[in-house]
Amino acid sequence: MAKMTIPKPGKPVRGSKSGKPIMALIDLMGRRWILRILWELRGDALTFRGLQEACGGLSPSVLNARLAELREAALIETTADGYALTPMGRELGTEFEALTHWAEKWAKGLK
């Protein structure tokens, strides 16, 4: 089985040849289930099964692949209690709060 690689700053990524860090992040966040997994880990650590259930029954093979990508990206880690956000993963969640507020204003403006 080929080693999974994540989009990395400094290298071309899906949709961009610039190698800019934001483009690598957008590529990673655009992968199916990545945002949902990060969302479900915003609180306490979850076991594999707990995370799978929190994500609505995500298949084990897809969950394993996404967890490997998120570990390689240093956004999650394995703890004694299961999977948890790293400090960088928690910081990303904080950054997404501003985007959440913007999205809520945007949604109201579309009505």
C-alpha positions as a Markdown table, in Angstrom:
| # | Residue | x | y | z |
|---|---|---|---|---|
| 1 | Met | 0.0 | 0.0 | 0.0 |
| 2 | Ala | 1.4 | 3.4 | -0.9 |
| 3 | Lys | 2.2 | 5.9 | 1.8 |
| 4 | Met | -0.4 | 8.5 | 2.2 |
| 5 | Thr | 0.9 | 12.1 | 1.8 |
| 6 | Ile | -0.7 | 15.3 | 2.9 |
| 7 | Pro | -0.6 | 18.6 | 1.1 |
| 8 | Lys | 2.4 | 20.5 | 2.2 |
| 9 | Pro | 3.5 | 24.1 | 2.1 |
| 10 | Gly | 6.1 | 24.8 | -0.5 |
| 11 | Lys | 4.8 | 22.1 | -2.9 |
| 12 | Pro | 2.0 | 22.3 | -5.5 |
| 13 | Val | -1.3 | 21.2 | -4.2 |
| 14 | Arg | -4.7 | 20.5 | -5.7 |
| 15 | Gly | -5.9 | 23.7 | -7.2 |
| 16 | Ser | -2.6 | 25.7 | -6.8 |
| 17 | Lys | 0.9 | 25.5 | -7.9 |
| 18 | Ser | 2.1 | 28.3 | -5.6 |
| 19 | Gly | 3.1 | 26.2 | -2.6 |
| 20 | Lys | 1.6 | 28.8 | -0.3 |
| 21 | Pro | 0.7 | 27.4 | 3.2 |
| 22 | Ile | -2.9 | 28.6 | 3.0 |
| 23 | Met | -3.4 | 26.6 | -0.3 |
| 24 | Ala | -2.0 | 23.4 | 1.4 |
| 25 | Leu | -4.3 | 24.0 | 4.3 |
| 26 | Ile | -7.3 | 24.5 | 2.0 |
| 27 | Asp | -6.5 | 21.3 | 0.2 |
| 28 | Leu | -6.2 | 19.3 | 3.4 |
| 29 | Met | -9.4 | 20.8 | 4.9 |
| 30 | Gly | -11.2 | 20.0 | 1.6 |
| 31 | Arg | -10.7 | 16.3 | 1.9 |
| 32 | Arg | -13.8 | 14.4 | 2.8 |
| 33 | Trp | -14.5 | 14.0 | 6.5 |
| 34 | Ile | -11.4 | 16.0 | 7.7 |
| 35 | Leu | -13.4 | 19.0 | 9.0 |
| 36 | Arg | -16.0 | 16.7 | 10.7 |
| 37 | Ile | -13.3 | 14.7 | 12.4 |
| 38 | Leu | -11.6 | 17.9 | 13.7 |
| 39 | Trp | -15.1 | 19.2 | 14.8 |
| 40 | Glu | -15.8 | 16.0 | 16.8 |
| 41 | Leu | -12.4 | 16.2 | 18.5 |
| 42 | Arg | -13.0 | 19.8 | 19.7 |
| 43 | Gly | -13.8 | 18.6 | 23.2 |
| 44 | Asp | -12.5 | 15.5 | 24.9 |
| 45 | Ala | -10.4 | 12.8 | 23.3 |
| 46 | Leu | -12.4 | 10.0 | 21.5 |
| 47 | Thr | -11.7 | 6.4 | 20.9 |
| 48 | Phe | -11.7 | 5.1 | 17.4 |
| 49 | Arg | -15.2 | 3.7 | 17.8 |
| 50 | Gly | -16.4 | 6.8 | 19.6 |
| 51 | Leu | -15.1 | 9.0 | 16.8 |
| 52 | Gln | -16.6 | 6.7 | 14.2 |
| 53 | Glu | -20.0 | 7.0 | 15.9 |
| 54 | Ala | -19.7 | 10.7 | 16.4 |
| 55 | Cys | -19.1 | 11.0 | 12.6 |
| 56 | Gly | -22.3 | 9.1 | 11.8 |
| 57 | Gly | -20.9 | 5.7 | 11.1 |
| 58 | Leu | -17.9 | 6.7 | 8.9 |
| 59 | Ser | -16.3 | 3.6 | 7.4 |
| 60 | Pro | -13.3 | 2.3 | 9.4 |
| 61 | Ser | -11.0 | 2.4 | 6.3 |
| 62 | Val | -11.8 | 6.1 | 5.5 |
| 63 | Leu | -11.5 | 7.0 | 9.2 |
| 64 | Asn | -8.1 | 5.3 | 9.4 |
| 65 | Ala | -6.9 | 7.1 | 6.3 |
| 66 | Arg | -8.1 | 10.5 | 7.6 |
| 67 | Leu | -6.6 | 10.0 | 11.0 |
| 68 | Ala | -3.3 | 9.1 | 9.4 |
| 69 | Glu | -3.4 | 12.3 | 7.4 |
| 70 | Leu | -4.3 | 14.4 | 10.4 |
| 71 | Arg | -1.5 | 12.8 | 12.4 |
| 72 | Glu | 1.0 | 13.5 | 9.6 |
| 73 | Ala | -0.3 | 17.1 | 9.6 |
| 74 | Ala | 0.4 | 17.3 | 13.3 |
| 75 | Leu | -3.3 | 18.3 | 14.0 |
| 76 | Ile | -4.2 | 15.2 | 16.1 |
| 77 | Glu | -2.4 | 12.8 | 18.3 |
| 78 | Thr | -3.1 | 9.5 | 20.0 |
| 79 | Thr | -3.4 | 9.7 | 23.7 |
| 80 | Ala | -4.2 | 7.2 | 26.5 |
| 81 | Asp | -7.9 | 8.3 | 26.0 |
| 82 | Gly | -8.0 | 8.0 | 22.2 |
| 83 | Tyr | -7.6 | 10.6 | 19.6 |
| 84 | Ala | -7.2 | 14.3 | 20.5 |
| 85 | Leu | -6.3 | 17.6 | 18.9 |
| 86 | Thr | -2.7 | 18.7 | 19.3 |
| 87 | Pro | -2.0 | 22.3 | 20.4 |
| 88 | Met | -1.8 | 23.2 | 16.7 |
| 89 | Gly | -5.1 | 21.5 | 16.1 |
| 90 | Arg | -6.8 | 23.4 | 18.9 |
| 91 | Glu | -5.3 | 26.6 | 17.6 |
| 92 | Leu | -6.8 | 25.8 | 14.1 |
| 93 | Gly | -10.2 | 25.3 | 15.8 |
| 94 | Thr | -9.9 | 28.8 | 17.4 |
| 95 | Glu | -9.0 | 30.3 | 14.0 |
| 96 | Phe | -12.1 | 28.6 | 12.5 |
| 97 | Glu | -14.3 | 30.4 | 15.1 |
| 98 | Ala | -13.8 | 33.7 | 13.2 |
| 99 | Leu | -14.8 | 31.9 | 10.0 |
| 100 | Thr | -17.9 | 30.5 | 11.7 |
| 101 | His | -19.0 | 34.0 | 12.7 |
| 102 | Trp | -18.4 | 35.3 | 9.2 |
| 103 | Ala | -20.4 | 32.4 | 7.7 |
| 104 | Glu | -23.3 | 33.2 | 10.0 |
| 105 | Lys | -23.4 | 36.8 | 8.9 |
| 106 | Trp | -23.1 | 35.6 | 5.3 |
| 107 | Ala | -26.0 | 33.2 | 5.7 |
| 108 | Lys | -28.2 | 36.0 | 7.1 |
| 109 | Gly | -27.3 | 38.2 | 4.2 |
| 110 | Leu | -28.5 | 35.6 | 1.8 |
| 111 | Lys | -32.1 | 35.5 | 3.2 |
